[in-house]
Amino acid sequence: MQAETSPSLSPLEEALLRARGDPEARPAFYRMLLDSTVFVRGNPPPDGNREQVQIMRWPGDDGAMMLPMFSSLLEIEQAFDKDASCVGMTVRELFRMCGDGRTIFILYPDSPHAKYFVPGEVAHVLQEDNGGVPVAREVGGGGSVQLGSPAQPPQAMLEALSTLFARHDKVKAAYLSMMHDPAHDPQPALVVGIDLPASHMERVMREVGPVIAQHAPANTAVDMLRVEPGNGIADYMLAETKPFYERQQRERVGFFKSLFGGGR
């Protein structure tokens, strides 16, 4: 069933409403979103260097930072004032510049169609824009990385991931840990470790991204990695944690028993 649209809505708003009512419409919405120009409060540098632009954010709950995005100069002037300094850029630029794992982006903040983009969803959108390959980053930057178990595991996310992994016979197990990398993030992040062959990692990660985007705890960054010996985080998972998902080995049965089932 397709969502109804109004002639007064912009093409992006119409795509947003379709995406809310139809999961198959979401990839098209994300593609249109990344190419769309939005306006945010900020101070452009005098030399015009886009990398030095200062974007304004506002504190939210639980340490998150809120970043409202407006589709026109008129909207941002109505929300603030006519002389408020602002910067225009594509959503792709903004996500890459400010997607630090703690910022929540708000599209159409003063509209009934307001859309919140949590860190996991932003990471997924950028991953798909990168050909389905997550943007790699170096962990630690030469400093120490703290590892542990989350005090309150995100059960909804773990159950959704377990359901997904059960459909992939190459996924042997999956683990969860908490990581704090002070060189990159001011707060800890969750890490999902997946035990599977390297040749299947990219395909599975394409499907994991949307699940994390939908079920991850609010204001919590989630990273993913392949569990393999020699990786410090993976070694910790194997030695210190139990898998939240583990593929069950099917019992071998005789041919006729498999046909007719049951015991004697």
ROZAMAR-788593 format. One record per residue (C-alpha): residue number from 0; residue in one letter; x, y, z. Coordinates in steps of 0.05 Angstrom, whole numbers, plus 5000, padded with zeros to 4 digits. Example, Ala and Ser with C-alpha at 12.3 -4.5 7.8 and 13.67 -1.06 7.14 Angstrom:
2
+-----+------+------+------+------+
! seq ! type !   c1 !   c2 !   c3 !
+-----+------+------+------+------+
!   0 !    A ! 5246 ! 4910 ! 5156 !
!   1 !    S ! 5273 ! 4979 ! 5143 !
+-----+------+------+------+------+
END
This chain:
264
+-----+------+------+------+------+
! seq ! type !   c1 !   c2 !   c3 !
+-----+------+------+------+------+
!   0 !    M ! 5000 ! 5000 ! 5000 !
!   1 !    Q ! 5030 ! 5067 ! 4979 !
!   2 !    A ! 5027 ! 5128 ! 5024 !
!   3 !    E ! 4983 ! 5185 ! 5000 !
!   4 !    T ! 5019 ! 5248 ! 4979 !
!   5 !    S ! 4998 ! 5320 ! 4973 !
!   6 !    P ! 5011 ! 5367 ! 4914 !
!   7 !    S ! 5042 ! 5416 ! 4965 !
!   8 !    L ! 5096 ! 5367 ! 4985 !
!   9 !    S ! 5165 ! 5369 ! 4955 !
!  10 !    P ! 5191 ! 5308 ! 4917 !
!  11 !    L ! 5235 ! 5290 ! 4977 !
!  12 !    E ! 5177 ! 5294 ! 5025 !
!  13 !    E ! 5135 ! 5250 ! 4979 !
!  14 !    A ! 5193 ! 5200 ! 4976 !
!  15 !    L ! 5197 ! 5202 ! 5052 !
!  16 !    L ! 5123 ! 5186 ! 5060 !
!  17 !    R ! 5128 ! 5129 ! 5010 !
!  18 !    A ! 5188 ! 5101 ! 5047 !
!  19 !    R ! 5150 ! 5102 ! 5113 !
!  20 !    G ! 5094 ! 5061 ! 5083 !
!  21 !    D ! 5135 ! 5016 ! 5038 !
!  22 !    P ! 5203 ! 4986 ! 5057 !
!  23 !    E ! 5219 ! 4974 ! 4984 !
!  24 !    A ! 5216 ! 5050 ! 4972 !
!  25 !    R ! 5269 ! 5066 ! 5023 !
!  26 !    P ! 5331 ! 5057 ! 4979 !
!  27 !    A ! 5303 ! 5107 ! 4929 !
!  28 !    F ! 5289 ! 5156 ! 4985 !
!  29 !    Y ! 5359 ! 5150 ! 5012 !
!  30 !    R ! 5389 ! 5162 ! 4943 !
!  31 !    M ! 5346 ! 5224 ! 4933 !
!  32 !    L ! 5363 ! 5247 ! 5004 !
!  33 !    L ! 5438 ! 5245 ! 4995 !
!  34 !    D ! 5434 ! 5288 ! 4932 !
!  35 !    S ! 5387 ! 5339 ! 4964 !
!  36 !    T ! 5412 ! 5406 ! 4987 !
!  37 !    V ! 5395 ! 5426 ! 5059 !
!  38 !    F ! 5409 ! 5487 ! 5101 !
!  39 !    V ! 5437 ! 5484 ! 5172 !
!  40 !    R ! 5458 ! 5536 ! 5223 !
!  41 !    G ! 5533 ! 5548 ! 5217 !
!  42 !    N ! 5588 ! 5596 ! 5201 !
!  43 !    P ! 5624 ! 5587 ! 5134 !
!  44 !    P ! 5699 ! 5602 ! 5138 !
!  45 !    P ! 5721 ! 5668 ! 5107 !
!  46 !    D ! 5770 ! 5633 ! 5060 !
!  47 !    G ! 5714 ! 5589 ! 5032 !
!  48 !    N ! 5747 ! 5524 ! 5054 !
!  49 !    R ! 5689 ! 5475 ! 5062 !
!  50 !    E ! 5729 ! 5430 ! 5108 !
!  51 !    Q ! 5734 ! 5486 ! 5160 !
!  52 !    V ! 5659 ! 5503 ! 5162 !
!  53 !    Q ! 5630 ! 5506 ! 5232 !
!  54 !    I ! 5563 ! 5471 ! 5240 !
!  55 !    M ! 5519 ! 5486 ! 5300 !
!  56 !    R ! 5488 ! 5430 ! 5340 !
!  57 !    W ! 5445 ! 5428 ! 5403 !
!  58 !    P ! 5451 ! 5381 ! 5463 !
!  59 !    G ! 5398 ! 5327 ! 5467 !
!  60 !    D ! 5383 ! 5271 ! 5515 !
!  61 !    D ! 5436 ! 5221 ! 5537 !
!  62 !    G ! 5494 ! 5261 ! 5509 !
!  63 !    A ! 5469 ! 5262 ! 5437 !
!  64 !    M ! 5475 ! 5324 ! 5394 !
!  65 !    M ! 5416 ! 5346 ! 5351 !
!  66 !    L ! 5427 ! 5376 ! 5282 !
!  67 !    P ! 5364 ! 5403 ! 5247 !
!  68 !    M ! 5365 ! 5405 ! 5171 !
!  69 !    F ! 5320 ! 5452 ! 5131 !
!  70 !    S ! 5301 ! 5446 ! 5058 !
!  71 !    S ! 5301 ! 5520 ! 5044 !
!  72 !    L ! 5328 ! 5587 ! 5068 !
!  73 !    L ! 5257 ! 5609 ! 5083 !
!  74 !    E ! 5247 ! 5550 ! 5130 !
!  75 !    I ! 5310 ! 5564 ! 5169 !
!  76 !    E ! 5294 ! 5638 ! 5174 !
!  77 !    Q ! 5225 ! 5621 ! 5201 !
!  78 !    A ! 5256 ! 5574 ! 5253 !
!  79 !    F ! 5309 ! 5624 ! 5276 !
!  80 !    D ! 5312 ! 5694 ! 5249 !
!  81 !    K ! 5326 ! 5727 ! 5182 !
!  82 !    D ! 5398 ! 5745 ! 5200 !
!  83 !    A ! 5417 ! 5677 ! 5227 !
!  84 !    S ! 5480 ! 5651 ! 5194 !
!  85 !    C ! 5470 ! 5587 ! 5156 !
!  86 !    V ! 5506 ! 5540 ! 5108 !
!  87 !    G ! 5478 ! 5501 ! 5049 !
!  88 !    M ! 5505 ! 5433 ! 5027 !
!  89 !    T ! 5482 ! 5365 ! 5004 !
!  90 !    V ! 5460 ! 5315 ! 5056 !
!  91 !    R ! 5517 ! 5271 ! 5033 !
!  92 !    E ! 5567 ! 5325 ! 5052 !
!  93 !    L ! 5533 ! 5338 ! 5118 !
!  94 !    F ! 5529 ! 5264 ! 5138 !
!  95 !    R ! 5603 ! 5254 ! 5121 !
!  96 !    M ! 5623 ! 5317 ! 5158 !
!  97 !    C ! 5582 ! 5310 ! 5221 !
!  98 !    G ! 5565 ! 5236 ! 5224 !
!  99 !    D ! 5608 ! 5224 ! 5286 !
! 100 !    G ! 5566 ! 5169 ! 5317 !
! 101 !    R ! 5534 ! 5217 ! 5367 !
! 102 !    T ! 5496 ! 5266 ! 5323 !
! 103 !    I ! 5422 ! 5257 ! 5307 !
! 104 !    F ! 5401 ! 5292 ! 5243 !
! 105 !    I ! 5329 ! 5319 ! 5238 !
! 106 !    L ! 5299 ! 5330 ! 5170 !
! 107 !    Y ! 5239 ! 5377 ! 5167 !
! 108 !    P ! 5243 ! 5391 ! 5243 !
! 109 !    D ! 5182 ! 5437 ! 5244 !
! 110 !    S ! 5139 ! 5393 ! 5200 !
! 111 !    P ! 5091 ! 5336 ! 5217 !
! 112 !    H ! 5135 ! 5295 ! 5170 !
! 113 !    A ! 5198 ! 5305 ! 5212 !
! 114 !    K ! 5248 ! 5249 ! 5203 !
! 115 !    Y ! 5302 ! 5232 ! 5253 !
! 116 !    F ! 5366 ! 5199 ! 5229 !
! 117 !    V ! 5401 ! 5162 ! 5285 !
! 118 !    P ! 5476 ! 5145 ! 5281 !
! 119 !    G ! 5465 ! 5073 ! 5258 !
! 120 !    E ! 5420 ! 5095 ! 5202 !
! 121 !    V ! 5469 ! 5149 ! 5179 !
! 122 !    A ! 5524 ! 5097 ! 5177 !
! 123 !    H ! 5480 ! 5051 ! 5136 !
! 124 !    V ! 5462 ! 5105 ! 5086 !
! 125 !    L ! 5535 ! 5124 ! 5076 !
! 126 !    Q ! 5554 ! 5051 ! 5070 !
! 127 !    E ! 5503 ! 5040 ! 5014 !
! 128 !    D ! 5528 ! 5103 ! 4980 !
! 129 !    N ! 5598 ! 5073 ! 4983 !
! 130 !    G ! 5576 ! 5012 ! 4943 !
! 131 !    G ! 5553 ! 4973 ! 5003 !
! 132 !    V ! 5622 ! 4973 ! 5035 !
! 133 !    P ! 5627 ! 5004 ! 5105 !
! 134 !    V ! 5673 ! 5064 ! 5110 !
! 135 !    A ! 5734 ! 5036 ! 5144 !
! 136 !    R ! 5769 ! 5070 ! 5202 !
! 137 !    E ! 5830 ! 5054 ! 5243 !
! 138 !    V ! 5815 ! 5034 ! 5314 !
! 139 !    G ! 5856 ! 5065 ! 5369 !
! 140 !    G ! 5900 ! 5112 ! 5331 !
! 141 !    G ! 5959 ! 5089 ! 5372 !
! 142 !    G ! 5923 ! 5096 ! 5438 !
! 143 !    S ! 5889 ! 5045 ! 5482 !
! 144 !    V ! 5820 ! 5016 ! 5466 !
! 145 !    Q ! 5777 ! 4994 ! 5525 !
! 146 !    L ! 5735 ! 4932 ! 5516 !
! 147 !    G ! 5679 ! 4904 ! 5559 !
! 148 !    S ! 5607 ! 4878 ! 5559 !
! 149 !    P ! 5548 ! 4925 ! 5557 !
! 150 !    A ! 5511 ! 4931 ! 5624 !
! 151 !    Q ! 5445 ! 4927 ! 5587 !
! 152 !    P ! 5449 ! 4887 ! 5522 !
! 153 !    P ! 5402 ! 4914 ! 5468 !
! 154 !    Q ! 5356 ! 4853 ! 5465 !
! 155 !    A ! 5312 ! 4879 ! 5408 !
! 156 !    M ! 5373 ! 4889 ! 5364 !
! 157 !    L ! 5404 ! 4822 ! 5383 !
! 158 !    E ! 5339 ! 4784 ! 5369 !
! 159 !    A ! 5331 ! 4818 ! 5301 !
! 160 !    L ! 5403 ! 4803 ! 5283 !
! 161 !    S ! 5395 ! 4730 ! 5306 !
! 162 !    T ! 5335 ! 4723 ! 5260 !
! 163 !    L ! 5376 ! 4751 ! 5202 !
! 164 !    F ! 5437 ! 4707 ! 5216 !
! 165 !    A ! 5393 ! 4645 ! 5218 !
! 166 !    R ! 5379 ! 4656 ! 5144 !
! 167 !    H ! 5454 ! 4655 ! 5127 !
! 168 !    D ! 5484 ! 4585 ! 5134 !
! 169 !    K ! 5555 ! 4615 ! 5130 !
! 170 !    V ! 5546 ! 4653 ! 5196 !
! 171 !    K ! 5573 ! 4608 ! 5250 !
! 172 !    A ! 5565 ! 4655 ! 5310 !
! 173 !    A ! 5557 ! 4728 ! 5329 !
! 174 !    Y ! 5583 ! 4766 ! 5389 !
! 175 !    L ! 5571 ! 4833 ! 5423 !
! 176 !    S ! 5619 ! 4876 ! 5462 !
! 177 !    M ! 5627 ! 4948 ! 5484 !
! 178 !    M ! 5687 ! 4987 ! 5458 !
! 179 !    H ! 5712 ! 5056 ! 5478 !
! 180 !    D ! 5763 ! 5086 ! 5431 !
! 181 !    P ! 5780 ! 5154 ! 5461 !
! 182 !    A ! 5818 ! 5174 ! 5398 !
! 183 !    H ! 5754 ! 5171 ! 5357 !
! 184 !    D ! 5692 ! 5172 ! 5402 !
! 185 !    P ! 5678 ! 5209 ! 5467 !
! 186 !    Q ! 5631 ! 5153 ! 5489 !
! 187 !    P ! 5632 ! 5077 ! 5483 !
! 188 !    A ! 5604 ! 5042 ! 5422 !
! 189 !    L ! 5574 ! 4973 ! 5412 !
! 190 !    V ! 5612 ! 4924 ! 5368 !
! 191 !    V ! 5579 ! 4866 ! 5333 !
! 192 !    G ! 5628 ! 4811 ! 5315 !
! 193 !    I ! 5607 ! 4761 ! 5261 !
! 194 !    D ! 5641 ! 4694 ! 5252 !
! 195 !    L ! 5636 ! 4677 ! 5178 !
! 196 !    P ! 5682 ! 4668 ! 5117 !
! 197 !    A ! 5713 ! 4732 ! 5090 !
! 198 !    S ! 5681 ! 4720 ! 5022 !
! 199 !    H ! 5611 ! 4728 ! 5053 !
! 200 !    M ! 5625 ! 4787 ! 5099 !
! 201 !    E ! 5606 ! 4843 ! 5050 !
! 202 !    R ! 5540 ! 4811 ! 5031 !
! 203 !    V ! 5519 ! 4799 ! 5103 !
! 204 !    M ! 5540 ! 4869 ! 5125 !
! 205 !    R ! 5494 ! 4899 ! 5071 !
! 206 !    E ! 5436 ! 4865 ! 5106 !
! 207 !    V ! 5460 ! 4878 ! 5177 !
! 208 !    G ! 5463 ! 4954 ! 5167 !
! 209 !    P ! 5387 ! 4965 ! 5161 !
! 210 !    V ! 5373 ! 4919 ! 5220 !
! 211 !    I ! 5421 ! 4959 ! 5264 !
! 212 !    A ! 5392 ! 5024 ! 5238 !
! 213 !    Q ! 5323 ! 5003 ! 5259 !
! 214 !    H ! 5337 ! 4968 ! 5326 !
! 215 !    A ! 5400 ! 4999 ! 5355 !
! 216 !    P ! 5392 ! 5036 ! 5421 !
! 217 !    A ! 5382 ! 5110 ! 5415 !
! 218 !    N ! 5445 ! 5153 ! 5413 !
! 219 !    T ! 5491 ! 5092 ! 5410 !
! 220 !    A ! 5541 ! 5080 ! 5355 !
! 221 !    V ! 5547 ! 5008 ! 5329 !
! 222 !    D ! 5608 ! 4981 ! 5293 !
! 223 !    M ! 5615 ! 4913 ! 5258 !
! 224 !    L ! 5674 ! 4868 ! 5246 !
! 225 !    R ! 5690 ! 4798 ! 5222 !
! 226 !    V ! 5713 ! 4752 ! 5278 !
! 227 !    E ! 5782 ! 4725 ! 5260 !
! 228 !    P ! 5842 ! 4706 ! 5303 !
! 229 !    G ! 5894 ! 4761 ! 5309 !
! 230 !    N ! 5844 ! 4817 ! 5313 !
! 231 !    G ! 5848 ! 4845 ! 5383 !
! 232 !    I ! 5773 ! 4859 ! 5390 !
! 233 !    A ! 5755 ! 4791 ! 5360 !
! 234 !    D ! 5804 ! 4756 ! 5406 !
! 235 !    Y ! 5771 ! 4789 ! 5465 !
! 236 !    M ! 5702 ! 4767 ! 5441 !
! 237 !    L ! 5724 ! 4695 ! 5433 !
! 238 !    A ! 5759 ! 4691 ! 5500 !
! 239 !    E ! 5715 ! 4734 ! 5545 !
! 240 !    T ! 5644 ! 4733 ! 5517 !
! 241 !    K ! 5591 ! 4683 ! 5496 !
! 242 !    P ! 5558 ! 4688 ! 5428 !
! 243 !    F ! 5489 ! 4718 ! 5427 !
! 244 !    Y ! 5477 ! 4677 ! 5364 !
! 245 !    E ! 5505 ! 4608 ! 5347 !
! 246 !    R ! 5485 ! 4565 ! 5289 !
! 247 !    Q ! 5454 ! 4499 ! 5311 !
! 248 !    Q ! 5482 ! 4437 ! 5278 !
! 249 !    R ! 5427 ! 4394 ! 5249 !
! 250 !    E ! 5424 ! 4323 ! 5273 !
! 251 !    R ! 5440 ! 4272 ! 5219 !
! 252 !    V ! 5383 ! 4223 ! 5208 !
! 253 !    G ! 5371 ! 4164 ! 5163 !
! 254 !    F ! 5338 ! 4172 ! 5096 !
! 255 !    F ! 5270 ! 4141 ! 5114 !
! 256 !    K ! 5269 ! 4173 ! 5183 !
! 257 !    S ! 5280 ! 4240 ! 5150 !
! 258 !    L ! 5220 ! 4226 ! 5105 !
! 259 !    F ! 5172 ! 4202 ! 5157 !
! 260 !    G ! 5200 ! 4233 ! 5220 !
! 261 !    G ! 5188 ! 4213 ! 5292 !
! 262 !    G ! 5216 ! 4157 ! 5332 !
! 263 !    R ! 5190 ! 4088 ! 5346 !
+-----+------+------+------+------+
END
